Amino acid sequence: MKHPAQRPRPIEWRLMGVAILGLSLGLSPFVQVQAADAASFEAAFSEFQRANSGIDAAIDAAAERFAVLSAAAPGDPVLLAYSGAATAMRARAAYMPWNKLSLAEDGLAQIDKALALLTPAHDGALYHGTPASLETRFTAASTYLALPSMFNRHARGAKLLDDVLANPLLASAPLPFRGAVWLRAASEANADKRPDDARRLLQQVLSSGAPQAEKAQAKLKDLAS
């Protein structure tokens, strides 16, 4: 995928499209919390999904729950990435501009650290049935791409998304995860004025029978209009 060197973006808070995976919940070897805390993880992820769908009332709960889980397992990049993404979401609901800036920067710092934690071992660590390396990078990419241009993270987000798309591990990842990646990449392609790429990715969602097929169909209709 090719991306323009620069692309004007309105300064707005678009933190609505972080990774909504909808995958089955399962703890990987890198989750260091006790099995008894699996319910805590499910609760955190549920709040994250609600917040990610635009329910601002769920943002604080998602951020607080993932902060606790991440603190208990500081070496887990997936938990840290979700904690960072949820913290960045808090900027969406914050009222004062300086609070928005501070929260976004705090979230980005966590995500940057999560990416730095990744090693080849995380390629084989399944999290939600998906390699931890892919889930961490996709969560980071989705957050970076949702931020206003003033944060200068779009290029890195686009590169991370391309990396996930090109990674051979994606082929064996659960279909809901693959569908989420293709749908997000299609949105970026459309924003980059690459309608052919957008259509190809949306058709991939449809032909695979991914859970995002209805959304992909709607986006295809929009492209055709």
C-alpha beads as a LAMMPS data file, in Angstrom:
LAMMPS data file: protein, C-alpha beads

225 atoms
224 bonds

1 atom types
1 bond types

-500.0 500.0 xlo xhi
-500.0 500.0 ylo yhi
-500.0 500.0 zlo zhi

Masses

1 110.0

Atoms # bond

1 1 1 0.000 0.000 0.000
2 1 1 1.250 3.477 -0.802
3 1 1 0.519 6.534 1.236
4 1 1 0.946 10.180 0.272
5 1 1 3.773 11.958 2.015
6 1 1 1.271 14.376 3.473
7 1 1 -2.473 14.315 3.787
8 1 1 -4.480 17.172 5.266
9 1 1 -6.524 16.118 8.250
10 1 1 -9.012 18.201 10.202
11 1 1 -7.999 18.757 13.805
12 1 1 -10.652 16.658 15.462
13 1 1 -10.863 13.825 17.925
14 1 1 -11.622 10.707 15.883
15 1 1 -10.946 8.171 18.631
16 1 1 -13.863 6.026 17.606
17 1 1 -12.141 3.308 15.618
18 1 1 -9.574 1.571 17.755
19 1 1 -9.494 -2.206 17.429
20 1 1 -13.046 -3.526 17.844
21 1 1 -12.104 -7.142 17.400
22 1 1 -15.110 -8.993 18.760
23 1 1 -12.927 -12.058 19.293
24 1 1 -13.319 -14.850 21.787
25 1 1 -11.565 -14.036 25.034
26 1 1 -8.607 -16.205 25.944
27 1 1 -5.505 -15.492 27.998
28 1 1 -2.118 -16.100 26.404
29 1 1 1.117 -17.170 28.108
30 1 1 2.047 -13.501 28.254
31 1 1 -0.904 -12.606 30.466
32 1 1 0.576 -12.842 33.919
33 1 1 -2.642 -12.381 35.861
34 1 1 -4.025 -15.416 37.664
35 1 1 -6.686 -17.532 35.991
36 1 1 -9.129 -16.274 38.593
37 1 1 -8.662 -12.784 37.100
38 1 1 -9.914 -13.857 33.675
39 1 1 -13.255 -12.305 34.579
40 1 1 -11.465 -9.004 35.223
41 1 1 -9.973 -9.133 31.755
42 1 1 -13.353 -9.890 30.192
43 1 1 -14.887 -6.977 32.069
44 1 1 -12.133 -4.626 30.924
45 1 1 -12.433 -5.735 27.314
46 1 1 -16.209 -5.402 27.408
47 1 1 -15.921 -1.813 28.640
48 1 1 -13.280 -1.135 25.979
49 1 1 -15.621 -2.359 23.236
50 1 1 -18.421 -0.149 24.565
51 1 1 -16.113 2.870 24.764
52 1 1 -14.758 2.142 21.317
53 1 1 -18.260 2.104 19.877
54 1 1 -18.750 5.685 21.043
55 1 1 -20.178 5.251 24.539
56 1 1 -18.212 7.864 26.468
57 1 1 -19.563 6.655 29.809
58 1 1 -17.549 3.438 29.390
59 1 1 -14.200 5.112 28.711
60 1 1 -13.103 5.675 32.303
61 1 1 -14.026 2.139 33.312
62 1 1 -12.084 0.679 30.380
63 1 1 -9.017 2.790 31.106
64 1 1 -9.077 2.058 34.837
65 1 1 -9.584 -1.683 34.392
66 1 1 -6.812 -2.052 31.828
67 1 1 -4.494 0.098 33.931
68 1 1 -4.906 -2.364 36.805
69 1 1 -4.373 -5.404 34.567
70 1 1 -1.341 -3.859 32.895
71 1 1 0.211 -2.924 36.233
72 1 1 -0.138 -6.561 37.314
73 1 1 1.569 -7.752 34.108
74 1 1 4.009 -4.991 33.090
75 1 1 5.710 -7.154 30.475
76 1 1 2.522 -7.825 28.511
77 1 1 2.413 -5.579 25.407
78 1 1 -1.229 -6.300 24.599
79 1 1 -2.515 -5.198 27.996
80 1 1 -0.330 -2.090 27.847
81 1 1 -1.518 -1.252 24.323
82 1 1 -5.161 -1.539 25.374
83 1 1 -4.450 0.555 28.461
84 1 1 -2.859 3.209 26.268
85 1 1 -5.676 3.135 23.734
86 1 1 -8.288 3.507 26.478
87 1 1 -6.317 6.362 28.055
88 1 1 -6.135 8.113 24.686
89 1 1 -9.891 7.659 24.346
90 1 1 -10.268 9.717 27.502
91 1 1 -9.111 12.686 25.462
92 1 1 -12.270 12.338 23.396
93 1 1 -14.474 12.940 26.426
94 1 1 -12.265 15.490 28.211
95 1 1 -13.638 19.032 28.257
96 1 1 -10.556 21.226 28.570
97 1 1 -8.072 21.292 25.656
98 1 1 -5.033 20.832 27.904
99 1 1 -6.649 17.775 29.463
100 1 1 -7.239 16.337 26.002
101 1 1 -3.590 16.874 25.151
102 1 1 -2.280 15.385 28.387
103 1 1 -4.478 12.290 28.188
104 1 1 -3.623 11.662 24.552
105 1 1 0.093 11.976 25.255
106 1 1 -0.158 9.626 28.244
107 1 1 -1.949 7.057 26.118
108 1 1 0.571 7.373 23.317
109 1 1 3.449 6.895 25.726
110 1 1 1.923 3.615 26.874
111 1 1 1.371 2.420 23.321
112 1 1 4.916 3.369 22.318
113 1 1 6.209 1.326 25.245
114 1 1 3.982 -1.605 24.298
115 1 1 5.453 -1.629 20.794
116 1 1 8.967 -1.485 22.242
117 1 1 8.199 -4.563 24.344
118 1 1 7.473 -6.730 21.312
119 1 1 9.921 -9.520 20.543
120 1 1 9.799 -12.458 18.082
121 1 1 8.373 -14.550 20.924
122 1 1 5.163 -12.522 20.749
123 1 1 4.534 -13.852 17.239
124 1 1 3.678 -17.192 18.774
125 1 1 1.761 -15.926 21.779
126 1 1 -1.951 -16.160 21.108
127 1 1 -4.127 -13.453 22.560
128 1 1 -7.789 -13.570 21.639
129 1 1 -6.585 -16.326 19.324
130 1 1 -4.389 -13.759 17.571
131 1 1 -0.601 -13.388 17.874
132 1 1 0.159 -10.777 20.508
133 1 1 2.438 -8.981 18.056
134 1 1 -0.399 -8.444 15.584
135 1 1 -2.946 -7.390 18.180
136 1 1 -0.523 -4.905 19.745
137 1 1 0.420 -3.380 16.388
138 1 1 -3.167 -3.174 15.192
139 1 1 -4.337 -1.538 18.408
140 1 1 -1.465 0.944 18.097
141 1 1 -2.169 1.616 14.412
142 1 1 -5.868 2.190 15.007
143 1 1 -5.155 4.644 17.815
144 1 1 -2.468 6.539 15.909
145 1 1 -4.681 6.857 12.837
146 1 1 -7.583 8.159 14.903
147 1 1 -5.599 11.019 16.429
148 1 1 -5.597 14.579 15.102
149 1 1 -2.762 15.422 12.744
150 1 1 -1.124 17.637 15.388
151 1 1 0.251 14.488 17.042
152 1 1 2.192 13.504 13.906
153 1 1 1.369 9.807 14.284
154 1 1 -0.482 9.176 11.051
155 1 1 2.548 8.022 9.074
156 1 1 3.550 5.586 11.790
157 1 1 -0.005 4.343 12.141
158 1 1 -0.234 3.740 8.404
159 1 1 3.074 1.871 8.452
160 1 1 1.950 -0.322 11.351
161 1 1 -1.313 -1.093 9.566
162 1 1 0.610 -2.025 6.421
163 1 1 2.881 -4.243 8.523
164 1 1 -0.119 -6.095 9.929
165 1 1 -1.640 -6.514 6.459
166 1 1 1.606 -7.881 5.036
167 1 1 2.435 -10.151 7.967
168 1 1 2.136 -13.875 7.063
169 1 1 0.676 -14.492 10.530
170 1 1 -2.467 -12.590 9.545
171 1 1 -3.607 -15.484 7.342
172 1 1 -3.965 -17.776 10.358
173 1 1 -5.472 -15.167 12.685
174 1 1 -9.176 -15.503 13.569
175 1 1 -11.532 -14.210 10.898
176 1 1 -13.009 -11.429 13.094
177 1 1 -9.518 -9.997 13.563
178 1 1 -8.718 -10.211 9.854
179 1 1 -12.034 -8.551 9.049
180 1 1 -11.284 -5.703 11.438
181 1 1 -7.870 -5.171 9.826
182 1 1 -9.250 -5.193 6.271
183 1 1 -12.075 -2.841 7.195
184 1 1 -9.706 -0.382 8.883
185 1 1 -7.318 -0.540 5.928
186 1 1 -10.214 0.096 3.529
187 1 1 -11.171 3.222 5.469
188 1 1 -7.603 4.496 5.222
189 1 1 -7.437 3.713 1.516
190 1 1 -10.652 5.637 0.937
191 1 1 -9.353 8.603 2.954
192 1 1 -6.153 8.487 0.892
193 1 1 -8.197 8.707 -2.337
194 1 1 -7.373 5.130 -3.333
195 1 1 -10.853 3.818 -4.134
196 1 1 -9.619 0.714 -5.970
197 1 1 -7.663 -0.418 -2.915
198 1 1 -10.635 0.355 -0.702
199 1 1 -12.961 -1.728 -2.878
200 1 1 -10.502 -4.638 -2.954
201 1 1 -10.233 -4.692 0.832
202 1 1 -13.978 -4.383 1.327
203 1 1 -14.574 -7.206 -1.133
204 1 1 -12.118 -9.273 0.876
205 1 1 -14.241 -8.712 3.965
206 1 1 -17.355 -9.796 2.071
207 1 1 -15.887 -12.829 0.332
208 1 1 -14.383 -14.129 3.569
209 1 1 -17.697 -13.991 5.403
210 1 1 -16.159 -11.903 8.199
211 1 1 -18.484 -10.474 10.885
212 1 1 -17.844 -6.997 9.456
213 1 1 -19.505 -7.939 6.131
214 1 1 -22.541 -5.705 6.701
215 1 1 -20.336 -2.691 7.383
216 1 1 -18.210 -3.517 4.342
217 1 1 -21.305 -3.712 2.143
218 1 1 -22.455 -0.308 3.340
219 1 1 -19.042 1.196 2.645
220 1 1 -19.038 -0.306 -0.859
221 1 1 -22.380 1.365 -1.544
222 1 1 -20.936 4.672 -0.376
223 1 1 -17.988 4.249 -2.738
224 1 1 -20.326 3.553 -5.636
225 1 1 -22.446 6.651 -5.000

Bonds

1 1 1 2
2 1 2 3
3 1 3 4
4 1 4 5
5 1 5 6
6 1 6 7
7 1 7 8
8 1 8 9
9 1 9 10
10 1 10 11
11 1 11 12
12 1 12 13
13 1 13 14
14 1 14 15
15 1 15 16
16 1 16 17
17 1 17 18
18 1 18 19
19 1 19 20
20 1 20 21
21 1 21 22
22 1 22 23
23 1 23 24
24 1 24 25
25 1 25 26
26 1 26 27
27 1 27 28
28 1 28 29
29 1 29 30
30 1 30 31
31 1 31 32
32 1 32 33
33 1 33 34
34 1 34 35
35 1 35 36
36 1 36 37
37 1 37 38
38 1 38 39
39 1 39 40
40 1 40 41
41 1 41 42
42 1 42 43
43 1 43 44
44 1 44 45
45 1 45 46
46 1 46 47
47 1 47 48
48 1 48 49
49 1 49 50
50 1 50 51
51 1 51 52
52 1 52 53
53 1 53 54
54 1 54 55
55 1 55 56
56 1 56 57
57 1 57 58
58 1 58 59
59 1 59 60
60 1 60 61
61 1 61 62
62 1 62 63
63 1 63 64
64 1 64 65
65 1 65 66
66 1 66 67
67 1 67 68
68 1 68 69
69 1 69 70
70 1 70 71
71 1 71 72
72 1 72 73
73 1 73 74
74 1 74 75
75 1 75 76
76 1 76 77
77 1 77 78
78 1 78 79
79 1 79 80
80 1 80 81
81 1 81 82
82 1 82 83
83 1 83 84
84 1 84 85
85 1 85 86
86 1 86 87
87 1 87 88
88 1 88 89
89 1 89 90
90 1 90 91
91 1 91 92
92 1 92 93
93 1 93 94
94 1 94 95
95 1 95 96
96 1 96 97
97 1 97 98
98 1 98 99
99 1 99 100
100 1 100 101
101 1 101 102
102 1 102 103
103 1 103 104
104 1 104 105
105 1 105 106
106 1 106 107
107 1 107 108
108 1 108 109
109 1 109 110
110 1 110 111
111 1 111 112
112 1 112 113
113 1 113 114
114 1 114 115
115 1 115 116
116 1 116 117
117 1 117 118
118 1 118 119
119 1 119 120
120 1 120 121
121 1 121 122
122 1 122 123
123 1 123 124
124 1 124 125
125 1 125 126
126 1 126 127
127 1 127 128
128 1 128 129
129 1 129 130
130 1 130 131
131 1 131 132
132 1 132 133
133 1 133 134
134 1 134 135
135 1 135 136
136 1 136 137
137 1 137 138
138 1 138 139
139 1 139 140
140 1 140 141
141 1 141 142
142 1 142 143
143 1 143 144
144 1 144 145
145 1 145 146
146 1 146 147
147 1 147 148
148 1 148 149
149 1 149 150
150 1 150 151
151 1 151 152
152 1 152 153
153 1 153 154
154 1 154 155
155 1 155 156
156 1 156 157
157 1 157 158
158 1 158 159
159 1 159 160
160 1 160 161
161 1 161 162
162 1 162 163
163 1 163 164
164 1 164 165
165 1 165 166
166 1 166 167
167 1 167 168
168 1 168 169
169 1 169 170
170 1 170 171
171 1 171 172
172 1 172 173
173 1 173 174
174 1 174 175
175 1 175 176
176 1 176 177
177 1 177 178
178 1 178 179
179 1 179 180
180 1 180 181
181 1 181 182
182 1 182 183
183 1 183 184
184 1 184 185
185 1 185 186
186 1 186 187
187 1 187 188
188 1 188 189
189 1 189 190
190 1 190 191
191 1 191 192
192 1 192 193
193 1 193 194
194 1 194 195
195 1 195 196
196 1 196 197
197 1 197 198
198 1 198 199
199 1 199 200
200 1 200 201
201 1 201 202
202 1 202 203
203 1 203 204
204 1 204 205
205 1 205 206
206 1 206 207
207 1 207 208
208 1 208 209
209 1 209 210
210 1 210 211
211 1 211 212
212 1 212 213
213 1 213 214
214 1 214 215
215 1 215 216
216 1 216 217
217 1 217 218
218 1 218 219
219 1 219 220
220 1 220 221
221 1 221 222
222 1 222 223
223 1 223 224
224 1 224 225
